[in-house]
Each structure stands twice: as C-alpha cells, then as structure tokens.
Amino acid sequence: MKTLLVLAEHPELPEGIRGALSSEQYRVVHRATIDEGEPMLLHGLADACIIDVELGNVQGIWSLEKIRRRAPKIPIIVYTGAQQWEWEEEAYLQGATHVLTKPFRARLLLALLERLWPAAAATRITAVPPVPPRLEIYPAYSGPAAPAVGASQTLSVLRDFSGILTHSLNAEGMVKQFLLLLREILSVNRAAIFLRQPFSSGAGISSVVHSSQLRAVSAIGLSPGLFHHLELSFDSGIGSHVFRLGRILRRSSEEARNDMEAQKEFELLGAQVAIPILDRENVLGVAVFDGRITGEPLVNSELELIFHLLEQLGLALKNIWLHDQVAANHEIMAEILRELSNACVVVSRDLAILHANKAARKYFSRSERRGSELEFSDLPPALGSKIYQVLRTGSAITSFKYEPEESPGTVFNINIVPFQRQQAGAPASALLMAEDLTQIEQLRRLEVEAANLRLVKTMADRLTHEIGNAMVPLSTHQQLLADKWKDPEFRASLDLALADGVKRVSRLISQMRFLGRDALLSNEPFPIGPLLEEAYQEACKYQPVKQAQLRYDSTGKPIFVSGDRSALKHALAEVMLNALQANPAEPKIGVRLQTDPNGGATHELRIEVQDNGAGFTAEAIQKGSSPFFTTRNVGLGLGLTVTRKIIETHHGRLEILPAKSGQSGVVRISLPFDAALSLQA
C-alpha cells in the first residue's frame, strides 16, 4: 500500500482523491499546511506528495522548495488553478514531477500514479498463510535486579547539574544555584561571590574587564545588610591580592596577615579563603568561603576543585554577558529601525517576516488588517518577486522606483539587499528598504512647473519687447499711409521698415523653431567651406555694414561634415552676427579650421570664429550661451543659446574661449566629421 500525502487548504481535493483511488492500494493522508505534514516528510512516511497551490505567485514556488528540502526524493504532483508557462517551468525546476490543472480528473491521476509505481499497480492482495506460533521459553522470574553501584548517586549529580542549566541566561540565578549546590556537597558554612562592575545587561565586555569594583552577587550565611553594602576592589584588600597573584588566598597566609584591609574584609565576611573567578583570560571576580559547618577547614584538594569549577562558572558568566550585550544591541537596532521614516522589512528564506517597522506596516498592511503583524502576502507582488530573486541569487538589486497601482501618485524608492553570513552558500534573509518619495516628487514637479512658468514669463517679456520694437515703425507708417502714400520718400521708408520688420520676425521664428527641435531633419554630408560663406552673408543681412571683412583660413582640403545643413547654417550665422556686433564701426571676422583626430575613423573639426571687438567679459564667458543673456539693449539674447542647441544636437560642443588681456573674443565650435569622406573629395 502506498501512502499519499495531500497538502491542501480546502478538503475538496483530498476527498476527491480518496474517493477515486482504491483504498486497498493507496492510503490518502490530508494535511492543511506543510508544517502539519512535516513529520511525514522528514521520516519518509509518505510515498508521494500531492499539493494544491497557485503557481501565479512566489509562495507557491517557495512551498515546493520547502517540500524538496524536507524530502529530496519524494515525487511531487502539483494541482494549480491556471497554468502560466514561466511559473510552470519554475515548478519543474524546483523538483515537481507533474503539474496538473484543476478540476481534479481521476483517470489522469491514476495513470500518473501507475507510472510512478508500476509494480504496485500490478500487484493484488493475496492471502498470506498464517504463521504458526513459536514457543518461546523465558527464564524464571527471580525478583528485581539490583541497581548498579553508584547509579543513584550519578543521577542525583546530573539532576543537580541540570538545575544550574536552567539559569543559563541568568547570571545571578546561576551563581545562586552554584553556591547552593556547593554548600550541599561540601557543607560550607558561609560563601559569597563578588563580580566586577558593571553587572547589568547591556554593559559591554570591555567595560566589565576594565572595572575594578566588585559587587556582591550572591551569598550564603551572610546578613542582608552586609551583603548589600559591602564591596570589594581590585585596588586594595582581598581583591588586590587575588588580582595580582591569580591564585587562592588564605586568611592565614603571610601576604594576607600583612594587609590590614584584607584582614578586615575577611573578618567582616567571616571567611577563611578567597578564590579568583577566571574566564581563562581575565579575573572576573572573587569567591570567599568559610570552613565547614562542623568547623573543619576546606582541604587543598577541595579548594583546587572549587577553583576549576569557578573557572567554568566564569566562562558561563562571560557568555551570559556577551548574550546580554548582543540582546541589548539587537534591541537598540530594532528601536532605530522601528522609528525610521523609511520602511524596513527583513524577510527570511522561508518568506517569513522577521522584522517590520512602523513605516512598513503603514505602507504595506492591508486596510482590513491594520495594526496586526505584517505578513509576506501583504507585500505587493512586484516587491515580493524581487525579494524572492534576491534570496535565490544572493545578489542585491539596483535601487528602483515603485508606484503602487492602488495609490496613484505615490512613489517609493526601493532597495533590496541580502544578509549573507561568511562562507554561506545562500543568504539567510533579505532587507527591503522603501523610501517614500511622494512629497519629494511633488516638490520636484512643482519646482519644474515654477521654473517653466518663470521661463515662460521671461520669454513673454522678451518677445513682447522684441516684437514691439519690430512693430513700432510698421505702426507709424500705417498711421501715415493714407496721407503720404503718393510721397516717393515715404514709400521708400515704408519698404525699408517692412523689410526690417520681416527680418527681425523671421529670425525670431527661426530661433523658436530650432529651440524646439530635438532631432536632425536630415543627415547628409556637405562641404563646410560654402556653408561658412552662406552663413556670413546671412549674418550681414541682420547687421548691414559697408566695410565688413571675412578672413577664412582653411586646411587647403575640402572638409565634409554630416548633419542638417540649414540648422548648421543658422548656428554659424548667429556666431558671425555676434562677431559683427562686437565692432559695428569696422567689423572684421576671422575663421580658422582645425582638424583633430579623437581616436578612430571619426575626426573632430574645430571652427574658431574671432572678432575684432573688446573681447568677452568673465560674466559673458560663463553665461554667454544661457537663455536671454545679452549685453545689448535690443534682442532676445537667444543667439548663442540656439547655436549651442543645434551644435549639441549634432554631437558637438560650443565654447567661448577666455581671452587674454587686449585680445578679441573667440567662439569655438567642435563638430565630428568623416576624414575618409574628406580625403575622397
């Protein structure tokens, strides 16, 4: 007969399996959870395991892992509501033998079980001949056996020792039980144990070791007033001798008789001997003893035994202090995590929540379970899958932003890191930290909106001023048009005003168009020389001068660049217009081309445009390409801003070179160009 362990929260599936299978061949055992079925898995009492889980979440896969860890070789048949190929694949990787979808189909399950145990399916129950009874002869009863010699005494010692173990984390209780047991064995009249200060939980071991005061922890045969008010010290009296010598000190010894403080302490305590309490490294305290209740002194062999017992007691006390220190540190860390504004959740490998602070319960607890402990199922599936990934791989995940679907506008910054011990194959737990960025994001959006509004306001003011300047002459001529239309001089002035207004508005439109463009409309190669000439002529339209000069120093070979020709023409025209305006009376522009390889087939072309003006000020060098910066009374201050936008769109850069004393201004444009194409030309 085969035993089938069915793990299902609801009884429908196990009842269906029990009704479909033969009770002579299969025994169906139903358990609601893995923990309830753990004894059968650990002890090999089940031949197969059938589990009802949902493979659409991490907990289903984790359940398979838990079963496989408890029973590595048991066949596992999974029943799930809806199959998803990625979760089904993960189930097979975790050791599932078969994955079936509900509803339950008896013939399919029976066929799979027969494949697992073909011999069992073929066997039939046959009659087994009865085994004849066997006559056994037992020896005659001769009464109870005599107990082994000393067994009762040994068991009594073990019982007394186990009484000390019950105080393994309570130093004062352990010391008290130790003295009581010692008095029962040796019949000591008086005894007291003094330990270093401080002796409170949370005190570090280093502070205990460096303390010189000794406080009475436990005593037998001493009055409570003396016990609570008498202290020893490693600086004087009994404590100083024990600390310095590190051995047993008798009241009748020469060093004790010569020390009045030690004699006084022996007299007050009614003790005859003092024994150090060591932890094999340091002296933790002193134990003082009187003689027996019969008045006989303790012999050397007994004192040696007590010395070694006290050494073991010292090791136990040190471990207790270390435990208290770890517990206190843990409590401090828990308090710190609890009060953090960021959510902190520690998840074990079994997907159990080890710690969740107040912020975590506030962010992730379900509304119907507010105030209760946080469970792994309360975490959003997106975060739960990430935690599962970290626990599986042992690698931290790069921080990311998470926006809950049920709370639009809420933004969290998520960090998940594993807690992994040294030389451990897999992390023991993982820490999820969630920082609420909702207010920060709202403030950032408000700041961006405010900055945009300020930019729009500035642009509106400048555009109003610029368009107003262009409209003044047009408005003036419009008012005089009816009276002076026949005047040839008026018509010539009107024509000039219209042309000037059209140029100014056209330039303004071009600047707005290139500022709003983030990509190239065309990317065709063309020579840079003719483009410089056209850009210079375009600049002269907006700054007409009679004696302007252009000096062009080229490399002697045609240089081709690729990009949007009209955009680059506008950018160069803005730079040259700036050079013309630097010295309106007698402008001279020098253009120099330089090529510089930057490691590869692509080279860098440097176009330096130099004027003959007074040069750029320190402020102009820093803010020259910023929007709306201008040193003139007219204009928007967008010329070099538009130029920088166009050049950066072509993967280049715009630089205003700092001028030396007495030198004119230089603007450098760097653009990539294809050296091979230039050589072919």
TADA-V845988 format. One record per residue. N is the residue number from 0. SS is DSSP state (helix for helix, strand for strand, loop for the rest). OMEGA is omega in radians with two decimals (none if undefined). D_CENTER is the distance of its C-alpha to the mean C-alpha in whole Angstrom. Layout:
BEGIN
N;SS;OMEGA;D_CENTER
N;SS;OMEGA;D_CENTER
END
This chain:
BEGIN
0;loop;3.13;52
1;strand;3.14;48
2;strand;3.13;45
3;strand;3.06;43
4;strand;-3.12;40
5;strand;3.12;39
6;strand;-3.10;35
7;loop;-3.13;36
8;loop;-3.14;35
9;loop;-3.02;38
10;loop;-3.05;42
11;helix;-3.09;43
12;helix;3.13;42
13;helix;3.10;43
14;helix;3.10;46
15;helix;3.12;47
16;helix;-3.12;46
17;helix;3.14;48
18;helix;-3.07;51
19;helix;-3.05;51
20;loop;3.13;51
21;loop;3.14;54
22;loop;3.11;54
23;loop;-3.11;56
24;loop;-3.03;53
25;strand;3.02;50
26;strand;-3.06;48
27;strand;3.12;46
28;strand;-3.10;43
29;strand;3.01;41
30;strand;-3.07;38
31;loop;-3.08;35
32;loop;3.10;32
33;helix;-3.14;31
34;helix;3.12;31
35;helix;3.14;35
36;helix;-3.08;36
37;helix;3.13;34
38;helix;3.14;37
39;helix;3.14;39
40;helix;-3.08;36
41;helix;-3.06;36
42;loop;3.06;39
43;loop;-3.11;40
44;loop;-3.14;42
45;loop;3.11;41
46;loop;3.10;43
47;strand;-3.12;40
48;strand;3.07;37
49;strand;-3.04;37
50;strand;3.11;34
51;strand;-3.12;34
52;loop;3.01;31
53;loop;-3.10;29
54;loop;-3.14;27
55;loop;3.12;26
56;loop;-3.06;23
57;helix;-3.06;20
58;helix;3.10;22
59;helix;3.11;25
60;helix;-3.12;24
61;helix;3.09;22
62;helix;3.09;26
63;helix;3.11;27
64;helix;-3.13;25
65;helix;3.10;26
66;helix;-3.10;30
67;helix;3.10;30
68;helix;-3.11;28
69;helix;3.13;31
70;loop;-3.00;34
71;loop;-2.99;33
72;loop;-3.06;36
73;loop;3.04;37
74;strand;-3.11;38
75;strand;3.06;35
76;strand;-3.03;37
77;strand;2.98;34
78;strand;-3.11;36
79;strand;-3.07;34
80;loop;-3.12;35
81;loop;-3.11;34
82;loop;2.97;33
83;loop;-2.94;30
84;helix;-3.11;30
85;helix;3.10;27
86;helix;3.09;26
87;helix;3.09;30
88;helix;3.12;29
89;helix;3.11;26
90;helix;3.09;28
91;helix;3.11;31
92;helix;3.13;28
93;loop;3.02;27
94;loop;3.10;31
95;loop;3.12;33
96;loop;3.10;36
97;strand;3.06;37
98;strand;-3.09;35
99;strand;3.11;38
100;strand;3.07;38
101;loop;0.24;39
102;loop;-3.11;42
103;loop;3.10;43
104;loop;-2.99;46
105;helix;-3.08;48
106;helix;3.14;50
107;helix;3.14;47
108;helix;3.14;45
109;helix;3.12;49
110;helix;3.13;49
111;helix;3.12;45
112;helix;3.10;46
113;helix;3.06;49
114;helix;3.13;48
115;helix;-3.12;45
116;loop;-3.12;49
117;helix;-3.13;52
118;helix;-3.14;54
119;helix;-3.14;53
120;helix;-3.09;54
121;helix;-3.09;57
122;loop;3.06;58
123;loop;-3.13;60
124;loop;3.14;61
125;loop;-3.13;64
126;loop;3.14;67
127;loop;-3.13;66
128;loop;-3.12;69
129;loop;3.14;69
130;loop;-3.14;69
131;loop;-3.12;72
132;loop;-3.13;72
133;loop;-3.12;72
134;loop;3.12;74
135;loop;-3.13;72
136;loop;3.13;74
137;loop;3.11;72
138;loop;-3.12;74
139;loop;-3.13;75
140;loop;-3.08;73
141;loop;3.11;74
142;loop;-3.11;72
143;loop;3.12;69
144;loop;3.13;68
145;loop;-3.14;68
146;loop;3.12;64
147;loop;-3.11;63
148;loop;3.08;64
149;loop;-3.11;61
150;helix;-3.13;59
151;helix;3.13;59
152;helix;3.14;58
153;helix;3.12;55
154;helix;3.10;54
155;helix;3.10;55
156;helix;3.12;53
157;helix;3.11;50
158;helix;3.13;50
159;helix;3.13;50
160;helix;3.12;47
161;helix;3.05;45
162;helix;3.07;46
163;helix;-3.09;44
164;helix;3.13;41
165;loop;3.12;40
166;loop;-3.02;39
167;loop;3.11;37
168;loop;3.14;34
169;loop;-3.03;37
170;helix;-3.09;38
171;helix;3.10;41
172;helix;3.12;42
173;helix;3.14;42
174;helix;3.13;44
175;helix;3.14;47
176;helix;3.12;47
177;helix;3.14;48
178;helix;3.12;51
179;helix;3.12;52
180;helix;3.13;52
181;helix;3.11;53
182;helix;3.13;56
183;helix;-3.10;57
184;helix;-3.02;57
185;helix;-3.12;59
186;loop;3.14;61
187;strand;-3.12;59
188;loop;-3.13;61
189;loop;3.10;58
190;strand;3.10;55
191;strand;3.12;52
192;strand;3.11;48
193;strand;-3.13;47
194;strand;-3.14;43
195;strand;3.02;41
196;loop;-0.08;40
197;loop;-3.12;37
198;loop;-3.14;37
199;loop;3.11;35
200;loop;-3.09;32
201;loop;3.09;29
202;loop;-3.11;31
203;loop;3.14;29
204;helix;3.13;32
205;helix;3.12;32
206;helix;3.09;34
207;helix;-3.09;36
208;helix;-3.06;37
209;loop;3.10;38
210;loop;-3.12;40
211;loop;-3.13;44
212;strand;-3.13;45
213;strand;-3.13;45
214;strand;3.11;45
215;strand;-3.10;47
216;strand;-3.13;45
217;strand;-3.13;48
218;strand;3.08;52
219;strand;3.10;55
220;loop;3.12;58
221;loop;3.10;57
222;loop;-3.12;58
223;helix;3.14;55
224;helix;3.11;56
225;helix;-3.10;56
226;helix;-3.06;53
227;helix;-3.03;51
228;helix;-3.11;52
229;loop;3.08;53
230;strand;3.02;50
231;strand;-3.11;50
232;strand;3.05;49
233;loop;-3.12;48
234;loop;-3.09;50
235;strand;3.04;54
236;helix;-3.09;56
237;helix;-3.09;55
238;helix;-3.13;51
239;helix;3.12;52
240;helix;3.14;54
241;helix;-3.13;52
242;helix;-3.10;49
243;helix;-3.05;51
244;helix;-3.13;53
245;loop;-3.13;50
246;loop;-3.11;53
247;loop;3.13;55
248;strand;3.07;57
249;strand;3.12;61
250;loop;-3.11;62
251;loop;-3.13;65
252;loop;-3.05;64
253;helix;-3.10;65
254;helix;3.11;62
255;helix;3.13;62
256;helix;-3.11;65
257;loop;-3.12;65
258;loop;-3.10;62
259;helix;3.13;63
260;helix;3.11;60
261;helix;3.12;59
262;helix;3.12;62
263;helix;-3.14;62
264;helix;3.07;58
265;helix;-3.12;60
266;helix;-3.13;63
267;helix;-3.08;60
268;helix;-3.08;58
269;loop;-3.05;61
270;loop;-3.14;60
271;loop;-3.07;61
272;strand;3.09;58
273;strand;-3.08;55
274;strand;3.12;52
275;strand;3.03;49
276;strand;-3.05;46
277;strand;2.96;43
278;loop;-3.11;40
279;loop;3.10;41
280;loop;-3.05;40
281;loop;3.05;41
282;strand;-3.10;43
283;strand;-3.11;42
284;strand;-3.09;45
285;strand;3.02;48
286;strand;3.13;50
287;strand;-3.08;54
288;strand;2.96;57
289;loop;3.08;60
290;loop;3.13;63
291;strand;3.11;64
292;loop;3.07;65
293;loop;-3.13;68
294;loop;3.13;68
295;loop;3.11;68
296;loop;3.05;65
297;loop;-3.10;62
298;loop;-3.06;63
299;helix;-3.12;61
300;helix;3.10;60
301;helix;3.11;58
302;helix;3.09;57
303;helix;3.11;55
304;helix;3.11;54
305;helix;3.12;52
306;helix;-3.11;51
307;helix;3.08;49
308;helix;3.10;48
309;helix;3.08;47
310;helix;3.06;45
311;helix;3.07;43
312;helix;3.10;43
313;helix;3.09;41
314;helix;3.12;38
315;helix;3.12;38
316;helix;3.12;37
317;helix;3.11;35
318;helix;3.11;33
319;helix;3.13;33
320;helix;3.09;32
321;helix;3.11;29
322;helix;3.13;28
323;helix;3.13;29
324;helix;3.11;27
325;helix;3.13;24
326;helix;3.12;24
327;helix;3.11;25
328;helix;3.11;21
329;helix;3.13;20
330;helix;3.11;21
331;helix;3.14;20
332;helix;3.10;17
333;helix;3.10;17
334;helix;3.14;19
335;helix;3.13;17
336;helix;-3.10;14
337;helix;-3.07;17
338;helix;3.12;18
339;loop;3.07;15
340;loop;3.07;15
341;loop;3.10;12
342;strand;3.13;11
343;strand;3.14;10
344;strand;3.08;11
345;strand;-3.06;11
346;strand;3.13;13
347;strand;3.13;15
348;loop;3.09;17
349;loop;3.14;20
350;loop;3.04;17
351;loop;3.13;18
352;strand;3.11;16
353;strand;-3.14;16
354;strand;3.05;15
355;strand;-3.10;15
356;loop;-3.06;16
357;helix;-3.14;18
358;helix;3.13;16
359;helix;3.11;15
360;helix;3.12;18
361;helix;-3.06;19
362;helix;-2.90;17
363;helix;-3.14;17
364;loop;3.09;21
365;loop;-3.05;24
366;helix;-3.12;27
367;helix;-3.12;29
368;helix;3.12;27
369;loop;3.11;26
370;loop;3.12;26
371;loop;-3.12;25
372;loop;-3.13;22
373;loop;3.07;19
374;loop;-3.11;20
375;helix;3.13;18
376;helix;3.11;20
377;helix;-3.13;20
378;loop;3.08;16
379;loop;-3.13;17
380;helix;3.14;18
381;helix;3.12;16
382;helix;3.12;13
383;helix;3.11;14
384;helix;3.10;15
385;helix;3.10;12
386;helix;3.11;11
387;helix;3.12;14
388;helix;3.13;14
389;helix;3.13;11
390;helix;3.14;13
391;helix;-3.04;16
392;helix;-3.08;15
393;loop;-3.12;12
394;loop;3.11;10
395;loop;3.13;7
396;strand;3.08;7
397;strand;-3.11;8
398;strand;-3.12;7
399;strand;3.14;10
400;strand;-3.12;13
401;strand;3.12;14
402;loop;-3.13;17
403;loop;3.13;19
404;loop;-3.09;22
405;loop;-3.13;24
406;loop;-3.12;23
407;loop;-3.13;24
408;loop;3.11;23
409;loop;-3.09;20
410;loop;3.07;17
411;strand;2.95;13
412;strand;-2.97;10
413;strand;2.98;7
414;strand;3.11;4
415;strand;-3.12;4
416;strand;3.11;4
417;strand;2.98;8
418;strand;-3.02;10
419;loop;3.09;13
420;loop;3.12;16
421;loop;3.13;19
422;loop;3.08;21
423;loop;-3.09;19
424;loop;-3.08;20
425;loop;3.12;17
426;loop;3.11;14
427;loop;-3.12;15
428;strand;3.12;12
429;strand;-3.14;9
430;strand;3.04;7
431;strand;3.09;6
432;strand;-3.12;6
433;strand;3.11;9
434;strand;-3.12;11
435;strand;-3.13;14
436;loop;-3.04;16
437;helix;-3.14;19
438;helix;3.13;21
439;helix;3.13;20
440;helix;3.10;20
441;helix;3.10;24
442;helix;3.12;25
443;helix;3.12;24
444;helix;3.10;26
445;helix;3.12;29
446;helix;3.10;28
447;helix;3.11;29
448;helix;3.12;32
449;helix;3.11;33
450;helix;3.10;33
451;helix;3.11;35
452;helix;3.09;37
453;helix;3.13;38
454;helix;3.12;38
455;helix;3.13;41
456;helix;3.13;43
457;helix;3.14;43
458;helix;3.13;44
459;helix;3.12;46
460;helix;-3.11;48
461;helix;3.13;49
462;helix;3.10;50
463;helix;-3.14;52
464;helix;-3.07;54
465;helix;-3.14;54
466;helix;3.08;55
467;helix;3.10;58
468;helix;3.13;59
469;helix;-3.07;60
470;helix;-3.09;61
471;helix;-3.14;64
472;helix;3.12;66
473;helix;3.12;66
474;helix;3.14;67
475;helix;-3.14;70
476;helix;3.13;71
477;helix;3.13;71
478;helix;-3.11;73
479;helix;-3.01;76
480;helix;-3.07;76
481;helix;-3.06;78
482;helix;-3.00;81
483;helix;-3.11;80
484;loop;-3.11;79
485;loop;-3.13;83
486;loop;-3.14;82
487;helix;-3.14;81
488;helix;3.12;79
489;helix;3.14;77
490;helix;3.10;76
491;helix;3.11;75
492;helix;3.11;73
493;helix;3.13;72
494;helix;3.12;71
495;helix;3.13;69
496;helix;3.10;67
497;helix;-3.13;66
498;helix;-3.14;65
499;helix;3.12;63
500;helix;3.12;61
501;helix;3.13;60
502;helix;-3.10;59
503;helix;3.13;57
504;helix;3.12;55
505;helix;3.10;55
506;helix;3.13;53
507;helix;3.12;51
508;helix;3.12;50
509;helix;3.13;49
510;helix;3.14;47
511;helix;-3.12;45
512;helix;-3.13;45
513;helix;3.06;43
514;helix;-3.12;41
515;loop;-3.10;40
516;loop;-3.12;40
517;loop;-3.12;36
518;loop;3.13;38
519;loop;3.07;41
520;loop;3.11;44
521;loop;-3.14;46
522;loop;-3.10;45
523;strand;3.10;48
524;strand;3.11;50
525;strand;3.13;52
526;strand;-3.07;54
527;helix;-3.07;53
528;helix;3.12;56
529;helix;3.13;58
530;helix;3.11;55
531;helix;3.12;55
532;helix;-3.14;59
533;helix;3.12;58
534;helix;3.11;55
535;helix;3.12;58
536;helix;3.11;60
537;helix;3.13;58
538;helix;-3.13;57
539;helix;3.09;61
540;helix;-3.09;61
541;helix;3.10;59
542;loop;-3.07;60
543;loop;3.08;64
544;loop;-3.06;66
545;loop;-3.00;69
546;loop;3.12;68
547;loop;-3.13;64
548;strand;3.07;64
549;strand;3.09;61
550;strand;-2.99;61
551;strand;3.12;59
552;strand;-3.12;58
553;loop;3.13;57
554;loop;-3.12;56
555;loop;3.12;59
556;loop;3.10;58
557;loop;-3.14;56
558;loop;-3.12;53
559;strand;3.00;51
560;strand;3.13;48
561;strand;3.12;46
562;strand;3.13;45
563;loop;-3.01;46
564;helix;-3.11;49
565;helix;3.14;50
566;helix;3.12;47
567;helix;3.08;47
568;helix;3.11;51
569;helix;-3.14;50
570;helix;3.13;47
571;helix;3.12;50
572;helix;3.10;52
573;helix;3.13;50
574;helix;-3.13;50
575;helix;3.06;54
576;helix;3.09;54
577;helix;3.10;52
578;helix;3.11;54
579;helix;-3.11;58
580;helix;3.14;57
581;helix;3.12;56
582;loop;-3.02;60
583;loop;-3.07;62
584;loop;-3.08;65
585;loop;-3.04;65
586;loop;3.04;62
587;strand;-3.10;61
588;strand;3.06;58
589;strand;3.13;57
590;strand;-3.14;55
591;strand;3.13;54
592;strand;3.08;52
593;strand;3.07;50
594;strand;-3.09;48
595;strand;3.10;45
596;strand;3.12;44
597;loop;3.04;40
598;loop;3.13;40
599;loop;-3.14;41
600;loop;-3.13;43
601;strand;3.11;42
602;strand;3.13;44
603;strand;3.09;43
604;strand;3.11;46
605;strand;3.10;46
606;strand;-3.13;49
607;strand;3.14;50
608;strand;-3.07;52
609;strand;3.10;54
610;loop;3.09;56
611;loop;3.13;59
612;loop;-3.08;57
613;loop;-3.13;56
614;loop;-3.11;53
615;loop;3.03;49
616;loop;3.12;48
617;helix;3.12;45
618;helix;-3.14;44
619;helix;3.10;45
620;helix;-3.09;43
621;helix;-3.02;40
622;helix;-3.01;41
623;loop;-3.12;43
624;loop;3.10;41
625;loop;-3.12;39
626;loop;3.01;41
627;loop;3.05;44
628;loop;3.12;44
629;loop;3.07;48
630;loop;-3.12;51
631;loop;-3.11;54
632;loop;3.14;55
633;loop;3.11;55
634;loop;-3.12;52
635;loop;-3.03;49
636;loop;-3.14;47
637;loop;-3.04;45
638;helix;-3.13;47
639;helix;3.05;44
640;helix;3.10;41
641;helix;3.13;43
642;helix;-3.14;44
643;helix;3.13;40
644;helix;-3.13;39
645;helix;-3.10;41
646;helix;3.13;41
647;helix;3.05;37
648;helix;3.08;37
649;loop;3.11;39
650;loop;3.06;36
651;loop;3.14;38
652;strand;3.13;38
653;strand;-3.12;41
654;strand;2.97;41
655;strand;-3.02;44
656;strand;3.07;45
657;loop;-3.08;46
658;loop;3.03;50
659;loop;-3.08;52
660;loop;3.11;54
661;loop;-3.12;57
662;loop;-3.13;55
663;loop;-3.06;55
664;loop;3.13;51
665;strand;3.05;50
666;strand;-3.09;47
667;strand;3.05;46
668;strand;3.13;44
669;strand;-3.12;42
670;strand;3.03;42
671;strand;3.07;42
672;strand;-3.08;45
673;strand;-3.10;46
674;helix;-3.12;48
675;helix;3.12;50
676;helix;3.12;51
677;helix;3.12;53
678;helix;3.11;55
679;helix;3.13;56
680;loop;none;57
END
